[in-house]
Amino acid sequence: QLNVAAMMPSPKKPMKPVSEKTTKLSTYKRQELVKRYVSGDPSTNLSKEFGVSVPTVLKYVRLANENIRTISEAKRKYYCNDSYFYNIDTERKAYWLGFITADGSISSDAEDFEMGLAKKDRGHLEQFIADIEGTYPIHDIPHNGYASSQILICSPIFVEGIKSHGIKPNKTYETTFPLIPRSLIPHYIRGYFDGDGWVTFGKSSYIRADGICANEMTIGFCGLENFLEKVRSIIEDNCIIGRSKISHSKATKMLYVYNIKGNRQLVKVSNFLYENATIYLDRKRQLVLDHYRSLPKYRDQLRFG
């Protein structure tokens, strides 16, 4: 008699749940992982690089009291140091804050930041992206009949850092001077000047040693009246120069212009803007430098170049 039970395959033992083997990271590696995540590295990339699962990556981030990115943030294709503008504590941060006060734009929903320059200044945008540790591309497009270079940063966190210093989506109608360390104010004003300022030349009463009538330089700013009043007050107090008038812009009544004239006054203003500077729009600085180098009377008064 056949033993049917003996012919049947023996039942398999129930499988134990597979527990993920978690690689234990040193304190240093955990800190490095969290730092990389906060700076924008995808959790999937960090998982592969550090040899831990994605949930473990997120666990380490939570244990460090850092925020986990939302789904929309996790899907970002490009990245930057989102917290770059939260604390203005360096020359370059102050400069870029001034520059984007002049030339930057925040979307109406306060989620995107855009900045465009003439294509000849494309290199300046490249410097900006490098400073914010960004991977965003620069797009060269025609704009109002001119070649333009633009960047678009899609990051509400990045935008929030900019907004915390008084820059709003409607900054054309409202611009406030930020509260930043006094030592960084010249760099901030230089950034604004590079975005919404100019250098022009006209004939002067000063006759050089070779008998040629020297050019007289003008440095100017454009913006809202209350903002320019603050700029004027800072420059006049620090450079000890006479008061120059702030007047309506001929282009639009909403904006005003502040022009400072005279070689004697502007050598002081130039020193205020450029002394110890490591970042600036090269072409504007070179105009100022070449001008004063051509004037023996003022050449030795320069504190930069």
Solvent accessible surface area in square Angstrom, and as a share of the most:
residue,aa,sasa,rsa
1,Q,231,1.03
2,L,136,0.68
3,N,95,0.48
4,V,101,0.58
5,A,82,0.63
6,A,76,0.59
7,M,131,0.59
8,M,124,0.56
9,P,114,0.72
10,S,95,0.61
11,P,124,0.78
12,K,190,0.80
13,K,178,0.75
14,P,127,0.80
15,M,174,0.78
16,K,173,0.74
17,P,128,0.81
18,V,138,0.79
19,S,98,0.63
20,E,104,0.47
21,K,187,0.79
22,T,67,0.39
23,T,65,0.38
24,K,177,0.75
25,L,13,0.06
26,S,62,0.40
27,T,95,0.55
28,Y,157,0.60
29,K,102,0.43
30,R,84,0.31
31,Q,114,0.51
32,E,53,0.24
33,L,0,0.00
34,V,17,0.09
35,K,141,0.60
36,R,65,0.24
37,Y,6,0.02
38,V,67,0.38
39,S,45,0.29
40,G,5,0.05
41,D,38,0.20
42,P,38,0.24
43,S,22,0.14
44,T,76,0.44
45,N,83,0.43
46,L,0,0.00
47,S,18,0.11
48,K,171,0.72
49,E,107,0.48
50,F,27,0.11
51,G,45,0.43
52,V,9,0.05
53,S,20,0.13
54,V,49,0.28
55,P,92,0.58
56,T,11,0.06
57,V,0,0.00
58,L,38,0.19
59,K,95,0.40
60,Y,8,0.03
61,V,0,0.00
62,R,139,0.51
63,L,117,0.58
64,A,47,0.37
65,N,139,0.71
66,E,70,0.31
67,N,136,0.70
68,I,54,0.27
69,R,40,0.15
70,T,78,0.45
71,I,132,0.67
72,S,83,0.53
73,E,26,0.12
74,A,59,0.45
75,K,156,0.66
76,R,33,0.12
77,K,159,0.67
78,Y,73,0.28
79,Y,34,0.13
80,C,1,0.01
81,N,36,0.18
82,D,17,0.09
83,S,59,0.38
84,Y,16,0.06
85,F,1,0.00
86,Y,100,0.38
87,N,91,0.46
88,I,8,0.04
89,D,74,0.38
90,T,61,0.36
91,E,32,0.14
92,R,75,0.27
93,K,36,0.15
94,A,0,0.00
95,Y,0,0.00
96,W,1,0.00
97,L,1,0.00
98,G,0,0.00
99,F,1,0.01
100,I,1,0.00
101,T,6,0.03
102,A,11,0.08
103,D,45,0.23
104,G,4,0.03
105,S,57,0.37
106,I,8,0.04
107,S,36,0.23
108,S,110,0.71
109,D,91,0.47
110,A,24,0.19
111,E,84,0.38
112,D,40,0.21
113,F,2,0.01
114,E,71,0.32
115,M,2,0.01
116,G,30,0.29
117,L,19,0.10
118,A,48,0.37
119,K,97,0.41
120,K,153,0.65
121,D,15,0.08
122,R,73,0.27
123,G,39,0.38
124,H,9,0.04
125,L,1,0.00
126,E,84,0.38
127,Q,61,0.27
128,F,0,0.00
129,I,19,0.10
130,A,71,0.55
131,D,31,0.16
132,I,0,0.00
133,E,113,0.51
134,G,17,0.16
135,T,82,0.48
136,Y,14,0.05
137,P,48,0.30
138,I,27,0.14
139,H,99,0.44
140,D,64,0.33
141,I,71,0.36
142,P,116,0.73
143,H,94,0.42
144,N,126,0.64
145,G,79,0.76
146,Y,168,0.64
147,A,57,0.44
148,S,9,0.06
149,S,0,0.00
150,Q,31,0.14
151,I,1,0.01
152,L,84,0.42
153,I,0,0.00
154,C,61,0.37
155,S,0,0.00
156,P,55,0.35
157,I,70,0.36
158,F,1,0.00
159,V,0,0.00
160,E,85,0.38
161,G,0,0.00
162,I,0,0.00
163,K,64,0.27
164,S,74,0.48
165,H,29,0.13
166,G,16,0.16
167,I,8,0.04
168,K,78,0.33
169,P,57,0.36
170,N,72,0.37
171,K,34,0.14
172,T,66,0.38
173,Y,150,0.57
174,E,71,0.32
175,T,13,0.08
176,T,59,0.35
177,F,33,0.14
178,P,12,0.07
179,L,178,0.89
180,I,22,0.11
181,P,66,0.42
182,R,194,0.71
183,S,86,0.56
184,L,18,0.09
185,I,29,0.15
186,P,28,0.17
187,H,22,0.10
188,Y,2,0.01
189,I,0,0.00
190,R,0,0.00
191,G,0,0.00
192,Y,9,0.04
193,F,0,0.00
194,D,7,0.03
195,G,16,0.15
196,D,48,0.25
197,G,12,0.11
198,W,75,0.26
199,V,19,0.11
200,T,68,0.40
201,F,81,0.34
202,G,36,0.35
203,K,157,0.67
204,S,18,0.12
205,S,112,0.72
206,Y,51,0.20
207,I,96,0.49
208,R,61,0.22
209,A,113,0.88
210,D,90,0.47
211,G,54,0.52
212,I,94,0.48
213,C,43,0.26
214,A,3,0.03
215,N,67,0.34
216,E,58,0.26
217,M,0,0.00
218,T,17,0.10
219,I,0,0.00
220,G,0,0.00
221,F,0,0.00
222,C,24,0.14
223,G,6,0.06
224,L,23,0.11
225,E,73,0.33
226,N,90,0.46
227,F,4,0.01
228,L,0,0.00
229,E,74,0.33
230,K,95,0.40
231,V,1,0.00
232,R,32,0.12
233,S,45,0.29
234,I,19,0.10
235,I,0,0.00
236,E,18,0.08
237,D,107,0.56
238,N,72,0.37
239,C,9,0.05
240,I,141,0.71
241,I,24,0.12
242,G,43,0.41
243,R,167,0.61
244,S,20,0.13
245,K,162,0.69
246,I,22,0.11
247,S,41,0.26
248,H,100,0.45
249,S,14,0.09
250,K,214,0.91
251,A,97,0.75
252,T,48,0.28
253,K,172,0.73
254,M,76,0.34
255,L,42,0.21
256,Y,36,0.14
257,V,27,0.15
258,Y,0,0.00
259,N,50,0.25
260,I,0,0.00
261,K,117,0.50
262,G,15,0.14
263,N,9,0.05
264,R,165,0.60
265,Q,46,0.21
266,L,0,0.00
267,V,2,0.01
268,K,87,0.37
269,V,0,0.00
270,S,0,0.00
271,N,4,0.02
272,F,30,0.13
273,L,1,0.00
274,Y,2,0.01
275,E,59,0.26
276,N,127,0.65
277,A,19,0.14
278,T,91,0.53
279,I,2,0.01
280,Y,42,0.16
281,L,10,0.05
282,D,94,0.49
283,R,101,0.37
284,K,14,0.06
285,R,36,0.13
286,Q,77,0.34
287,L,79,0.39
288,V,0,0.00
289,L,6,0.03
290,D,73,0.38
291,H,15,0.07
292,Y,0,0.00
293,R,106,0.39
294,S,48,0.31
295,L,2,0.01
296,P,73,0.46
297,K,100,0.42
298,Y,13,0.05
299,R,108,0.39
300,D,136,0.70
301,Q,87,0.39
302,L,29,0.14
303,R,141,0.51
304,F,26,0.11
305,G,66,0.64
